[in-house]
Amino acid sequence: MSRYTIDRFEGVGWAVLEDEHGQAFTVPRGWLPSTAREGDALNGDATAQTTAATLVRFELDPTAREEQLAKARARRDALPRGPKGDISL
């Protein structure tokens, strides 16, 4: 099983996913759960159905989404802050 993040939606029918290594690729939006939104974490499971085709199933992972958001908040909070108060230019 692999983990993906929904980077963005393009047009009406496409979603750009990013894998754990930062590689982005586009899939039809219809392949994703109907409640999927940008930033959601997905678990993808590929199983071979025949020698000519592979079935891929994506499921939302709300726990992984919250973990990713917590990491992003921690990185944001670690950024240096500018001076407080009025600034004269």
Order of alpha helices (4+ residues) and beta strands (2+ residues): beta-beta-beta-beta-beta-alpha
